[in-house]
Amino acid sequence: MATNQTMVVTGVALILASSVILIASGTLTLGVPLALAAIGTLGLAAGSLLVGVSEAGRAV
């Protein structure tokens, strides 16, 4: 099991990377911006979940 600090660092890194993907998918005129937005949204959700459950006890 990962430590609390590892989960928080991984979650924050995932949130930041996903935010960059979402911003890039909105500004780029690619043929698949919907797929990039979906990946970014899932990354934000996963990062938030990692940060939320990093502490002992009930999840947020």
TIRO-2110 file (N, C-alpha, C; in Angstrom, 1 decimal):
// TIRO-2110
0.8, -1.2, 0.0, N, 1, A
0.0, 0.0, 0.0, CA, 1, A
0.9, 1.2, 0.0, C, 1, A
0.5, 2.2, -0.8, N, 2, A
1.3, 3.4, -0.9, CA, 2, A
1.1, 4.3, 0.4, C, 2, A
2.1, 5.1, 0.7, N, 3, A
2.0, 5.9, 1.9, CA, 3, A
1.2, 7.1, 1.5, C, 3, A
0.8, 7.9, 2.6, N, 4, A
-0.1, 9.0, 2.4, CA, 4, A
0.6, 10.1, 1.5, C, 4, A
1.9, 10.3, 1.7, N, 5, A
2.6, 11.3, 1.0, CA, 5, A
2.7, 11.0, -0.5, C, 5, A
2.9, 9.7, -0.8, N, 6, A
3.0, 9.2, -2.1, CA, 6, A
1.7, 9.4, -2.9, C, 6, A
0.6, 9.1, -2.2, N, 7, A
-0.7, 9.2, -2.8, CA, 7, A
-1.0, 10.7, -3.1, C, 7, A
-0.7, 11.6, -2.2, N, 8, A
-0.9, 13.0, -2.4, CA, 8, A
-0.1, 13.5, -3.5, C, 8, A
1.2, 13.2, -3.6, N, 9, A
2.1, 13.7, -4.6, CA, 9, A
1.6, 13.1, -6.0, C, 9, A
1.3, 11.8, -6.0, N, 10, A
0.8, 11.2, -7.3, CA, 10, A
-0.6, 11.9, -7.7, C, 10, A
-1.4, 12.1, -6.8, N, 11, A
-2.7, 12.7, -7.1, CA, 11, A
-2.6, 14.2, -7.6, C, 11, A
-1.7, 14.9, -7.0, N, 12, A
-1.5, 16.3, -7.4, CA, 12, A
-0.8, 16.3, -8.8, C, 12, A
0.1, 15.4, -9.0, N, 13, A
0.8, 15.4, -10.3, CA, 13, A
-0.2, 15.0, -11.4, C, 13, A
-1.1, 14.1, -11.1, N, 14, A
-2.2, 13.7, -12.0, CA, 14, A
-3.2, 14.8, -12.3, C, 14, A
-3.5, 15.5, -11.3, N, 15, A
-4.4, 16.7, -11.5, CA, 15, A
-3.8, 17.7, -12.3, C, 15, A
-2.5, 18.0, -12.1, N, 16, A
-1.8, 19.0, -12.9, CA, 16, A
-1.7, 18.6, -14.4, C, 16, A
-1.3, 17.4, -14.6, N, 17, A
-1.1, 16.9, -16.0, CA, 17, A
-2.5, 16.9, -16.7, C, 17, A
-3.5, 16.5, -16.0, N, 18, A
-4.8, 16.5, -16.6, CA, 18, A
-5.3, 17.9, -16.9, C, 18, A
-5.0, 18.8, -16.1, N, 19, A
-5.4, 20.2, -16.3, CA, 19, A
-4.7, 20.7, -17.6, C, 19, A
-3.5, 20.4, -17.8, N, 20, A
-2.7, 20.8, -19.0, CA, 20, A
-3.4, 20.1, -20.2, C, 20, A
-3.8, 18.9, -20.1, N, 21, A
-4.4, 18.2, -21.2, CA, 21, A
-5.8, 18.9, -21.6, C, 21, A
-6.5, 19.2, -20.5, N, 22, A
-7.8, 19.9, -20.8, CA, 22, A
-7.6, 21.2, -21.4, C, 22, A
-6.7, 22.0, -21.0, N, 23, A
-6.4, 23.3, -21.5, CA, 23, A
-5.9, 23.2, -23.0, C, 23, A
-5.0, 22.2, -23.2, N, 24, A
-4.5, 22.0, -24.6, CA, 24, A
-5.6, 21.5, -25.5, C, 24, A
-6.5, 20.6, -25.0, N, 25, A
-7.6, 20.1, -25.9, CA, 25, A
-8.5, 21.3, -26.3, C, 25, A
-8.7, 22.3, -25.5, N, 26, A
-9.5, 23.4, -25.8, CA, 26, A
-8.9, 24.4, -26.8, C, 26, A
-7.6, 24.4, -26.8, N, 27, A
-6.9, 25.4, -27.6, CA, 27, A
-6.4, 24.8, -29.0, C, 27, A
-6.2, 23.5, -29.0, N, 28, A
-5.7, 22.9, -30.2, CA, 28, A
-6.9, 22.5, -31.1, C, 28, A
-6.6, 22.6, -32.4, N, 29, A
-7.7, 22.2, -33.4, CA, 29, A
-7.3, 20.8, -34.0, C, 29, A
-7.3, 19.8, -33.1, N, 30, A
-7.0, 18.5, -33.5, CA, 30, A
-8.3, 17.8, -33.9, C, 30, A
-8.2, 16.6, -34.5, N, 31, A
-9.4, 15.9, -34.9, CA, 31, A
-10.0, 15.1, -33.7, C, 31, A
-9.3, 15.0, -32.6, N, 32, A
-9.8, 14.3, -31.5, CA, 32, A
-9.8, 15.1, -30.2, C, 32, A
-10.2, 16.3, -30.1, N, 33, A
-10.2, 17.0, -28.9, CA, 33, A
-11.2, 16.4, -27.8, C, 33, A
-12.2, 15.8, -28.3, N, 34, A
-13.1, 15.1, -27.3, CA, 34, A
-12.5, 14.0, -26.6, C, 34, A
-11.6, 13.2, -27.3, N, 35, A
-10.9, 12.1, -26.6, CA, 35, A
-9.9, 12.7, -25.6, C, 35, A
-9.2, 13.8, -26.0, N, 36, A
-8.3, 14.4, -25.0, CA, 36, A
-9.0, 15.0, -23.8, C, 36, A
-10.2, 15.6, -24.0, N, 37, A
-10.9, 16.1, -22.9, CA, 37, A
-11.4, 15.0, -22.0, C, 37, A
-11.8, 13.8, -22.6, N, 38, A
-12.2, 12.7, -21.8, CA, 38, A
-11.1, 12.2, -20.9, C, 38, A
-9.9, 12.1, -21.5, N, 39, A
-8.7, 11.6, -20.7, CA, 39, A
-8.4, 12.6, -19.6, C, 39, A
-8.5, 13.9, -19.9, N, 40, A
-8.2, 14.9, -18.9, CA, 40, A
-9.2, 14.8, -17.8, C, 40, A
-10.5, 14.6, -18.1, N, 41, A
-11.5, 14.6, -17.1, CA, 41, A
-11.3, 13.4, -16.2, C, 41, A
-11.0, 12.2, -16.8, N, 42, A
-10.8, 11.0, -16.0, CA, 42, A
-9.5, 11.2, -15.1, C, 42, A
-8.5, 11.9, -15.6, N, 43, A
-7.3, 12.1, -14.8, CA, 43, A
-7.6, 13.0, -13.6, C, 43, A
-8.4, 14.0, -13.8, N, 44, A
-8.8, 14.9, -12.7, CA, 44, A
-9.6, 14.1, -11.6, C, 44, A
-10.5, 13.3, -12.1, N, 45, A
-11.2, 12.5, -11.1, CA, 45, A
-10.3, 11.5, -10.3, C, 45, A
-9.4, 10.8, -11.0, N, 46, A
-8.5, 9.9, -10.4, CA, 46, A
-7.6, 10.6, -9.4, C, 46, A
-7.1, 11.8, -9.8, N, 47, A
-6.2, 12.5, -8.9, CA, 47, A
-6.9, 13.0, -7.7, C, 47, A
-8.1, 13.5, -7.9, N, 48, A
-8.9, 13.9, -6.7, CA, 48, A
-9.2, 12.8, -5.8, C, 48, A
-9.5, 11.6, -6.3, N, 49, A
-9.8, 10.4, -5.5, CA, 49, A
-8.5, 10.1, -4.7, C, 49, A
-7.3, 10.1, -5.3, N, 50, A
-6.1, 9.7, -4.6, CA, 50, A
-5.8, 10.7, -3.5, C, 50, A
-6.0, 12.0, -3.7, N, 51, A
-5.8, 13.0, -2.7, CA, 51, A
-6.9, 12.8, -1.6, C, 51, A
-8.1, 12.5, -2.0, N, 52, A
-9.2, 12.4, -1.0, CA, 52, A
-9.0, 11.2, 0.0, C, 52, A
-8.5, 10.1, -0.5, N, 53, A
-8.4, 8.9, 0.3, CA, 53, A
-7.0, 8.7, 0.9, C, 53, A
-6.2, 9.8, 0.8, N, 54, A
-4.8, 9.6, 1.3, CA, 54, A
-4.7, 9.6, 2.8, C, 54, A
-5.6, 10.1, 3.5, N, 55, A
-5.6, 10.1, 5.0, CA, 55, A
-6.4, 8.9, 5.5, C, 55, A
-6.0, 8.5, 6.7, N, 56, A
-6.7, 7.4, 7.3, CA, 56, A
-8.1, 7.8, 7.7, C, 56, A
-9.0, 6.8, 7.8, N, 57, A
-10.4, 7.1, 8.2, CA, 57, A
-11.3, 7.2, 7.0, C, 57, A
-12.4, 7.9, 7.1, N, 58, A
-13.4, 7.9, 6.1, CA, 58, A
-12.9, 8.8, 4.9, C, 58, A
-13.2, 8.4, 3.7, N, 59, A
-12.8, 9.2, 2.5, CA, 59, A
-13.7, 10.4, 2.5, C, 59, A
-13.2, 11.4, 1.7, N, 60, A
-13.9, 12.7, 1.6, CA, 60, A
-15.1, 12.4, 0.8, C, 60, A
END
